[in-house]
Amino acid sequence: MIPSIITVLVVSSVFSFDDFIITRTVSNTSTLGTKLYEGAFEPW
């Protein structure tokens, strides 16, 4: 029972983190494109 609860917590946290990355990527698309062309891309 406990491992299943831990799994649910991990999966939900991963999905919320994915949503955070998606929103950051969508809001920073132009900035990321510019940095990629400049060759100064750094993951955040």
C-alpha positions as CSV (number, residue, x, y, z in Angstrom):
1,M,0.0,0.0,0.0
2,I,2.7,2.5,0.9
3,P,4.8,2.0,-2.3
4,S,1.6,2.7,-4.4
5,I,1.1,6.0,-2.5
6,I,4.7,6.9,-3.1
7,T,4.4,6.1,-6.8
8,V,1.3,8.3,-7.1
9,L,3.1,11.2,-5.4
10,V,6.1,10.8,-7.7
11,V,4.0,10.6,-10.8
12,S,1.9,13.6,-9.8
13,S,5.0,15.7,-9.0
14,V,6.6,14.7,-12.3
15,F,3.4,15.7,-14.3
16,S,3.2,19.1,-12.5
17,F,7.0,19.6,-13.2
18,D,6.3,18.8,-16.9
19,D,3.5,21.4,-16.9
20,F,6.0,23.9,-15.4
21,I,8.6,23.2,-18.1
22,I,5.9,23.4,-20.9
23,T,4.7,26.8,-19.7
24,R,8.3,28.1,-19.3
25,T,9.1,26.8,-22.8
26,V,6.0,28.4,-24.4
27,S,6.6,31.7,-22.7
28,N,10.3,31.8,-23.5
29,T,10.2,30.4,-27.1
30,S,11.5,33.6,-28.8
31,T,14.2,34.1,-26.1
32,L,15.3,30.4,-26.4
33,G,15.5,30.7,-30.2
34,T,17.6,33.8,-30.0
35,K,20.0,32.2,-27.5
36,L,20.2,29.1,-29.6
37,Y,21.2,31.1,-32.7
38,E,23.8,33.0,-30.6
39,G,25.2,29.7,-29.3
40,A,24.6,30.7,-25.7
41,F,21.8,28.4,-24.8
42,E,21.8,27.3,-21.1
43,P,19.2,25.0,-19.6
44,W,17.3,26.5,-16.8
